[in-house]
């Protein structure tokens, strides 16, 4: 793999990791807001360390999927070629299945 291809792959991975982190943090924030509302406490009284630890655990679980998405996106950008398989499989004229038997 060329160095430029590798840097493009890392760029895709960073982008998807940032998206994943943002989604996870949003979800944790939403859960904590609901929890504070249900328990009728101030949002400021929620344990911040527990929320951070939960977000990190969720990110670790999601990281493999995010990398799969990034690799797929990178591969589509670098290796998407349109090939006419019909012409390539046969000849430029296509398949000719006629039997020329001149033995009569």
DSSP file (Angstrom, degrees, kcal/mol; ACC not computed):
  #  RESIDUE AA STRUCTURE BP1 BP2  ACC     N-H-->O    O-->H-N    N-H-->O    O-->H-N    TCO  KAPPA ALPHA  PHI   PSI    X-CA   Y-CA   Z-CA
    1    1 A X              0   0    0      0, 0.0     2,-0.0     0, 0.0     0, 0.0   0.000 360.0 360.0 360.0 132.5    0.0    0.0    0.0
    2    2 A X     >  -     0   0    0      1,-0.1     4,-2.2     4,-0.0     5,-0.2  -0.318 360.0-115.5 -69.7 156.8    1.3    3.4   -0.9
    3    3 A X  H  > S+     0   0    0      1,-0.2     4,-2.3     2,-0.2     5,-0.2   0.881 116.7  52.2 -61.8 -39.4    1.9    6.0    1.8
    4    4 A X  H  > S+     0   0    0      2,-0.2     4,-1.9     1,-0.2    -1,-0.2   0.878 109.1  50.2 -67.0 -36.7   -0.8    8.3    0.3
    5    5 A X  H  > S+     0   0    0      2,-0.2     4,-2.2     1,-0.2    -2,-0.2   0.900 110.4  50.5 -65.6 -39.9   -3.3    5.4    0.2
    6    6 A X  H  X S+     0   0    0     -4,-2.2     4,-2.4     1,-0.2    -2,-0.2   0.899 109.5  49.8 -64.9 -40.8   -2.5    4.6    3.9
    7    7 A X  H  X S+     0   0    0     -4,-2.3     4,-2.0     2,-0.2    -1,-0.2   0.869 109.9  51.4 -67.9 -34.7   -3.0    8.3    4.9
    8    8 A X  H  X S+     0   0    0     -4,-1.9     4,-2.2     2,-0.2    -2,-0.2   0.897 109.6  50.5 -65.6 -39.4   -6.4    8.3    3.0
    9    9 A X  H  X S+     0   0    0     -4,-2.2     4,-2.3     2,-0.2    -2,-0.2   0.925 110.9  48.2 -63.2 -44.7   -7.4    5.2    4.9
   10   10 A X  H  X S+     0   0    0     -4,-2.4     4,-2.7     1,-0.2    -1,-0.2   0.868 109.3  54.1 -63.7 -35.9   -6.4    6.8    8.3
   11   11 A X  H  X S+     0   0    0     -4,-2.0     4,-2.1     2,-0.2    -1,-0.2   0.915 109.1  47.7 -64.0 -43.0   -8.3    9.9    7.3
   12   12 A X  H  X S+     0   0    0     -4,-2.2     4,-2.3     2,-0.2    -2,-0.2   0.910 112.4  50.0 -62.7 -42.0  -11.5    7.8    6.6
   13   13 A X  H  X S+     0   0    0     -4,-2.3     4,-2.5     1,-0.2    -2,-0.2   0.918 110.0  49.5 -64.5 -43.2  -11.0    6.0    9.9
   14   14 A X  H  X S+     0   0    0     -4,-2.7     4,-2.4     2,-0.2    -1,-0.2   0.905 109.9  52.2 -61.9 -40.6  -10.6    9.2   11.9
   15   15 A X  H  X S+     0   0    0     -4,-2.1     4,-2.0     1,-0.2    -2,-0.2   0.942 112.8  43.2 -61.3 -47.8  -13.7   10.6   10.3
   16   16 A X  H  X S+     0   0    0     -4,-2.3     4,-2.5     1,-0.2    -1,-0.2   0.837 111.9  54.3 -70.3 -32.0  -15.9    7.6   11.2
   17   17 A X  H  X S+     0   0    0     -4,-2.5     4,-2.8     2,-0.2    -1,-0.2   0.909 109.0  49.0 -65.2 -40.7  -14.4    7.5   14.7
   18   18 A X  H  X S+     0   0    0     -4,-2.4     4,-2.3     2,-0.2    -2,-0.2   0.901 111.6  48.9 -65.0 -40.3  -15.4   11.1   15.2
   19   19 A X  H  X S+     0   0    0     -4,-2.0     4,-2.4     2,-0.2    -2,-0.2   0.933 112.7  48.4 -62.8 -45.2  -18.9   10.4   14.0
   20   20 A X  H  X S+     0   0    0     -4,-2.5     4,-2.6     1,-0.2    -2,-0.2   0.914 111.4  49.2 -61.9 -44.4  -19.1    7.4   16.3
   21   21 A X  H  X S+     0   0    0     -4,-2.8     4,-2.8     1,-0.2     5,-0.2   0.916 111.0  50.2 -61.5 -43.0  -17.8    9.4   19.3
   22   22 A X  H  X S+     0   0    0     -4,-2.3     4,-2.2     1,-0.2    -2,-0.2   0.916 112.3  46.9 -63.2 -42.8  -20.3   12.2   18.6
   23   23 A X  H  X S+     0   0    0     -4,-2.4     4,-2.3     2,-0.2    -2,-0.2   0.917 114.0  47.2 -65.2 -42.7  -23.2    9.8   18.4
   24   24 A X  H  X S+     0   0    0     -4,-2.6     4,-2.8     2,-0.2     5,-0.2   0.930 112.5  48.8 -65.3 -45.3  -22.2    7.9   21.5
   25   25 A X  H  X S+     0   0    0     -4,-2.8     4,-2.5     1,-0.2    -1,-0.2   0.894 111.5  50.6 -62.8 -38.8  -21.8   11.1   23.5
   26   26 A X  H  X S+     0   0    0     -4,-2.2     4,-2.4    -5,-0.2    -1,-0.2   0.905 111.1  48.3 -63.1 -41.5  -25.1   12.4   22.3
   27   27 A X  H  X S+     0   0    0     -4,-2.3     4,-2.6     2,-0.2    -2,-0.2   0.930 112.6  47.6 -65.1 -45.6  -26.8    9.1   23.4
   28   28 A X  H  X S+     0   0    0     -4,-2.8     4,-2.6     2,-0.2    -2,-0.2   0.917 112.3  50.1 -62.1 -43.4  -25.1    9.2   26.8
   29   29 A X  H  X S+     0   0    0     -4,-2.5     4,-2.4    -5,-0.2    -1,-0.2   0.922 111.0  49.2 -60.5 -44.6  -26.1   12.8   27.3
   30   30 A X  H  X S+     0   0    0     -4,-2.4     4,-2.3     1,-0.2    -2,-0.2   0.917 111.7  48.8 -61.4 -44.1  -29.7   12.0   26.3
   31   31 A X  H  X S+     0   0    0     -4,-2.6     4,-2.6     1,-0.2    -2,-0.2   0.909 111.8  49.0 -62.7 -41.9  -29.8    9.1   28.7
   32   32 A X  H  X S+     0   0    0     -4,-2.6     4,-2.5     2,-0.2    -1,-0.2   0.871 109.8  51.5 -67.9 -36.2  -28.4   11.2   31.5
   33   33 A X  H  X S+     0   0    0     -4,-2.4     4,-1.9     2,-0.2    -1,-0.2   0.921 112.2  46.4 -63.9 -43.2  -30.9   14.0   30.8
   34   34 A X  H  X S+     0   0    0     -4,-2.3     4,-2.7     2,-0.2    -2,-0.2   0.907 112.1  51.4 -64.4 -41.1  -33.8   11.4   31.0
   35   35 A X  H  X S+     0   0    0     -4,-2.6     4,-2.5     1,-0.2    -2,-0.2   0.917 110.1  48.1 -62.2 -44.3  -32.3    9.9   34.2
   36   36 A X  H  X>S+     0   0    0     -4,-2.5     5,-2.4     1,-0.2     4,-0.5   0.867 113.1  49.0 -66.1 -34.4  -32.1   13.3   35.9
   37   37 A X  H  <5S+     0   0    0     -4,-1.9     3,-0.3     3,-0.2    -2,-0.2   0.910 113.0  46.2 -69.7 -42.2  -35.7   14.1   34.8
   38   38 A X  H  <5S+     0   0    0     -4,-2.7    -2,-0.2     1,-0.2    -1,-0.2   0.881 117.4  42.8 -68.3 -38.0  -37.0   10.7   36.1
   39   39 A X  H  <5S-     0   0    0     -4,-2.5    -1,-0.2    -5,-0.2    -2,-0.2   0.504 107.7-128.5 -86.5  -3.8  -35.1   11.0   39.4
   40   40 A X  T  <5 +     0   0    0     -4,-0.5     2,-0.3    -3,-0.3    -3,-0.2   0.917  63.0 130.2  55.7  49.3  -36.1   14.6   39.7
   41   41 A X      < -     0   0    0     -5,-2.4    -1,-0.2    -6,-0.1     2,-0.1  -0.835  65.6 -88.4-123.9 165.4  -32.5   15.8   40.3
   42   42 A X    >   -     0   0    0     -2,-0.3     3,-1.5     1,-0.1     4,-0.2  -0.446  30.7-126.8 -71.4 145.4  -30.5   18.5   38.7
   43   43 A X  G >  S+     0   0    0      1,-0.3     3,-1.4     2,-0.2    -1,-0.1   0.814 108.2  64.8 -61.7 -29.7  -28.5   17.6   35.7
   44   44 A X  G 3  S+     0   0    0      1,-0.3    -1,-0.3    -8,-0.0     4,-0.1   0.683  92.4  63.4 -68.3 -17.6  -25.3   18.9   37.3
   45   45 A X  G <  S+     0   0    0     -3,-1.5    -1,-0.3     2,-0.1     2,-0.2   0.464  76.7 111.6 -87.4  -0.8  -25.6   16.2   40.0
   46   46 A X  S <  S-     0   0    0     -3,-1.4     2,-0.6    -4,-0.2   -14,-0.0  -0.501  82.4-102.1 -76.4 142.2  -25.1   13.3   37.6
   47   47 A X     >  -     0   0    0     -2,-0.2     4,-1.4     1,-0.2    -1,-0.1  -0.499  33.2-168.5 -69.1 110.6  -21.8   11.4   37.9
   48   48 A X  H  > S+     0   0    0     -2,-0.6     4,-2.3     1,-0.2     5,-0.2   0.877  83.0  55.3 -69.9 -39.4  -19.7   12.7   35.1
   49   49 A X  H  > S+     0   0    0      1,-0.2     4,-2.6     2,-0.2    -1,-0.2   0.884 106.1  51.6 -63.5 -38.8  -17.0    9.9   35.5
   50   50 A X  H  > S+     0   0    0      1,-0.2     4,-2.2     2,-0.2    -1,-0.2   0.893 110.1  49.7 -65.2 -38.4  -19.6    7.2   35.1
   51   51 A X  H  X S+     0   0    0     -4,-1.4     4,-2.2     2,-0.2    -2,-0.2   0.904 111.6  48.2 -66.5 -41.1  -20.9    8.8   31.9
   52   52 A X  H  X S+     0   0    0     -4,-2.3     4,-2.4     2,-0.2    -2,-0.2   0.922 111.9  49.2 -65.4 -44.2  -17.4    9.1   30.5
   53   53 A X  H  X S+     0   0    0     -4,-2.6     4,-2.2     1,-0.2    -2,-0.2   0.899 111.2  49.6 -62.5 -40.6  -16.6    5.5   31.3
   54   54 A X  H  X S+     0   0    0     -4,-2.2     4,-2.3     2,-0.2    -1,-0.2   0.906 110.4  50.6 -64.7 -41.1  -19.8    4.3   29.7
   55   55 A X  H  X S+     0   0    0     -4,-2.2     4,-2.3     1,-0.2    -2,-0.2   0.904 110.4  49.4 -63.7 -41.5  -19.1    6.3   26.6
   56   56 A X  H  X S+     0   0    0     -4,-2.4     4,-2.3     2,-0.2    -2,-0.2   0.902 110.7  49.8 -65.6 -40.8  -15.6    4.8   26.3
   57   57 A X  H  X S+     0   0    0     -4,-2.2     4,-1.9     1,-0.2    -2,-0.2   0.921 112.3  47.6 -63.3 -42.8  -16.9    1.2   26.8
   58   58 A X  H  X S+     0   0    0     -4,-2.3     4,-1.8     1,-0.2    -2,-0.2   0.892 111.0  51.6 -65.3 -38.6  -19.5    1.8   24.1
   59   59 A X  H  X S+     0   0    0     -4,-2.3     4,-1.7     1,-0.2    -1,-0.2   0.903 107.2  52.7 -65.6 -40.5  -16.9    3.3   21.7
   60   60 A X  H  X S+     0   0    0     -4,-2.3     4,-0.5     1,-0.2    -1,-0.2   0.906 111.1  47.5 -61.1 -41.1  -14.6    0.3   22.2
   61   61 A X  H  < S+     0   0    0     -4,-1.9     4,-0.4     1,-0.2    -1,-0.2   0.842 117.1  42.7 -68.2 -32.7  -17.5   -2.0   21.2
   62   62 A X  H  X S+     0   0    0     -4,-1.8     4,-2.2     1,-0.2     3,-0.3   0.637  91.6  86.5 -87.5 -15.3  -18.4    0.1   18.2
   63   63 A X  H  X S+     0   0    0     -4,-1.7     4,-2.4     1,-0.2     5,-0.2   0.863  85.2  53.1 -59.6 -41.7  -14.8    0.7   17.0
   64   64 A X  H  X S+     0   0    0     -4,-0.5     4,-1.9    -3,-0.2    -1,-0.2   0.905 110.8  47.5 -60.6 -41.8  -14.6   -2.4   14.9
   65   65 A X  H  > S+     0   0    0     -4,-0.4     4,-2.2    -3,-0.3    -1,-0.2   0.896 110.7  51.8 -66.3 -39.8  -17.7   -1.6   13.0
   66   66 A X  H  X S+     0   0    0     -4,-2.2     4,-2.3     1,-0.2    -2,-0.2   0.897 109.5  49.6 -63.7 -39.7  -16.6    1.9   12.4
   67   67 A X  H  X S+     0   0    0     -4,-2.4     4,-2.7     2,-0.2    -1,-0.2   0.871 108.4  53.6 -67.6 -35.7  -13.3    0.7   11.0
   68   68 A X  H  X S+     0   0    0     -4,-1.9     4,-2.3     2,-0.2    -2,-0.2   0.919 109.9  47.4 -62.8 -42.8  -15.2   -1.7    8.7
   69   69 A X  H  X S+     0   0    0     -4,-2.2     4,-2.6     2,-0.2    -2,-0.2   0.915 112.6  49.6 -63.2 -42.9  -17.3    1.2    7.4
   70   70 A X  H  X S+     0   0    0     -4,-2.3     4,-2.7     2,-0.2    -2,-0.2   0.913 111.5  47.9 -64.3 -43.2  -14.1    3.3    6.9
   71   71 A X  H  X S+     0   0    0     -4,-2.7     4,-2.6     2,-0.2    -1,-0.2   0.901 112.0  50.5 -64.9 -39.9  -12.3    0.5    5.0
   72   72 A X  H  X S+     0   0    0     -4,-2.3     4,-2.3    -5,-0.2    -2,-0.2   0.927 112.3  46.5 -62.5 -45.1  -15.4   -0.1    2.9
   73   73 A X  H  X S+     0   0    0     -4,-2.6     4,-1.8     2,-0.2    -2,-0.2   0.917 113.5  48.9 -63.1 -43.4  -15.6    3.6    2.0
   74   74 A X  H  X S+     0   0    0     -4,-2.7     4,-2.0     1,-0.2     5,-0.2   0.907 111.3  49.6 -63.4 -42.4  -11.9    3.8    1.3
   75   75 A X  H  X S+     0   0    0     -4,-2.6     4,-2.9     1,-0.2    -1,-0.2   0.891 108.9  52.4 -64.9 -39.5  -12.0    0.8   -0.9
   76   76 A X  H  X S+     0   0    0     -4,-2.3     4,-0.6     1,-0.2    -1,-0.2   0.870 111.3  47.5 -64.3 -35.4  -15.0    2.2   -2.9
   77   77 A X  H  < S+     0   0    0     -4,-1.8    -1,-0.2    -5,-0.2    -2,-0.2   0.867 123.1  31.9 -71.4 -36.0  -13.1    5.4   -3.5
   78   78 A X  H  < S+     0   0    0     -4,-2.0    -2,-0.2    -5,-0.1    -3,-0.2   0.726 127.0  33.1 -97.8 -23.8   -9.9    3.7   -4.6
   79   79 A X  H  < S+     0   0    0     -4,-2.9     2,-1.0    -5,-0.2    -3,-0.2   0.167  74.9 124.0-124.1  19.7  -11.0    0.5   -6.3
   80   80 A X     <  +     0   0    0     -4,-0.6     2,-0.4    -5,-0.1    -4,-0.0  -0.719  31.5 161.1 -86.9 106.1  -14.3    1.2   -8.0
   81   81 A X        -     0   0    0     -2,-1.0     2,-0.7     2,-0.0    -2,-0.0  -0.976  36.4-133.3-123.3 137.2  -13.8    0.4  -11.6
   82   82 A X        -     0   0    0     -2,-0.4     2,-0.4     2,-0.0    -2,-0.0  -0.817  29.9-179.8 -92.2 122.2  -16.7   -0.3  -14.0
   83   83 A X        -     0   0    0     -2,-0.7     2,-1.2     4,-0.0     3,-0.1  -0.979  29.6-136.5-124.7 131.0  -16.0   -3.4  -16.0
   84   84 A X     >  -     0   0    0     -2,-0.4     4,-1.9     1,-0.2     3,-0.3  -0.746  22.5-171.4 -84.3  98.9  -18.2   -4.8  -18.7
   85   85 A X  H  > S+     0   0    0     -2,-1.2     4,-2.4     1,-0.2     5,-0.2   0.771  76.9  62.2 -68.7 -26.3  -18.0   -8.4  -17.6
   86   86 A X  H  > S+     0   0    0      2,-0.2     4,-1.4     1,-0.2    -1,-0.2   0.943 109.9  39.1 -65.3 -45.8  -19.8   -9.7  -20.7
   87   87 A X  H  4 S+     0   0    0     -3,-0.3     7,-0.2     1,-0.2    -2,-0.2   0.874 118.5  48.4 -71.1 -36.8  -17.2   -8.4  -23.1
   88   88 A X  H  < S+     0   0    0     -4,-1.9    -2,-0.2     1,-0.2    -1,-0.2   0.851 109.1  52.9 -72.7 -34.0  -14.3   -9.3  -20.8
   89   89 A X  H  < S+     0   0    0     -4,-2.4    -1,-0.2    -5,-0.2    -2,-0.2   0.884 126.5  15.0 -71.2 -37.9  -15.5  -12.9  -20.2
   90   90 A X  S  < S-     0   0    0     -4,-1.4     2,-0.3     1,-0.3    -3,-0.1   0.590 111.5 -70.6-100.2-108.9  -15.8  -13.8  -23.8
   91   91 A X    >   -     0   0    0     -5,-0.2     3,-1.3     0, 0.0    -1,-0.3  -0.753  54.8 -82.2-138.1-176.7  -14.2  -11.6  -26.5
   92   92 A X  T 3  S+     0   0    0     -2,-0.3     3,-0.1     1,-0.3    -4,-0.1   0.745 131.9  51.6 -66.4 -19.2  -15.0   -8.2  -27.7
   93   93 A X  T 3  S-     0   0    0      1,-0.3    -1,-0.3    -6,-0.1     2,-0.1   0.452 112.5-121.6 -94.7  -2.1  -17.7   -9.8  -29.9
   94   94 A X    <   -     0   0    0     -3,-1.3    -1,-0.3    -7,-0.2     2,-0.2  -0.327  50.5 -31.3  89.5-176.4  -19.3  -11.8  -27.1
   95   95 A X        -     0   0    0     -5,-0.1     2,-0.5    -2,-0.1    -5,-0.1  -0.539  47.8-164.1 -80.8 140.7  -19.9  -15.5  -26.7
   96   96 A X        +     0   0    0     -2,-0.2    -2,-0.1     1,-0.1    -1,-0.0  -0.910  14.5 170.2-125.9 103.2  -20.4  -17.6  -29.8
   97   97 A X        +     0   0    0     -2,-0.5     2,-0.1     2,-0.1    -1,-0.1   0.272  33.4 126.9 -97.3  10.6  -21.8  -21.0  -28.8
   98   98 A X        -     0   0    0      1,-0.1     2,-0.6     2,-0.0    -2,-0.1  -0.441  55.9-134.8 -70.5 142.6  -22.6  -22.2  -32.4
   99   99 A X        -     0   0    0     -2,-0.1     2,-1.0     2,-0.1    -1,-0.1  -0.876  11.2-160.0-100.9 119.7  -21.2  -25.5  -33.3
  100  100 A X        +     0   0    0     -2,-0.6     2,-0.7     2,-0.0    -2,-0.0  -0.799  20.9 167.6-100.1  92.3  -19.5  -25.6  -36.7
  101  101 A X        +     0   0    0     -2,-1.0     3,-0.2     1,-0.1    -2,-0.1  -0.899   9.0 169.6-110.0 103.9  -19.5  -29.3  -37.5
  102  102 A X        +     0   0    0     -2,-0.7    -1,-0.1     1,-0.2    -2,-0.0  -0.037  43.5 110.6-101.8  29.6  -18.6  -29.8  -41.2
  103  103 A X              0   0    0      1,-0.2    -1,-0.2     0, 0.0    -2,-0.0   0.250 360.0 360.0 -90.4  14.2  -18.1  -33.5  -41.0
  104  104 A X              0   0    0     -3,-0.2    -1,-0.2     0, 0.0    -2,-0.1   0.489 360.0 360.0 -89.6 360.0  -21.2  -34.5  -43.1
